Amino acid sequence: AEFAPTLQEFQGWLKSGGRMVLTSMTPGRTWYSRLWDRLVRRLPNILEGCRPITLADDVRQAGFRNVREDYVSQFTFPSLVVYGETP
């Protein structure tokens, strides 16, 4: 719900059936990727305010359809790629 209003604005820029892809840091799913969660809590400025979030529910609440997400870990850094289509 936090990001839904901003995501609704994206729909104004996309045609019907347009696709949006977002990538964000997400909570870690393995012990080693969860180290990033701890690091961000203890030293929030180390990643310049980046924090673990999940966006799929916000994308759905914003009205996108066919929403899907893929978890990616690159060099232990946990990311979530979220896809959605405009109605």
Summary of the structure (lengths in Angstrom):
residues: 87
radius of gyration: 14.3
end to end distance: 19.0
largest distance: 42.8
contacts: 240
relative contact order: 0.29
helix: 31%
strand: 30%
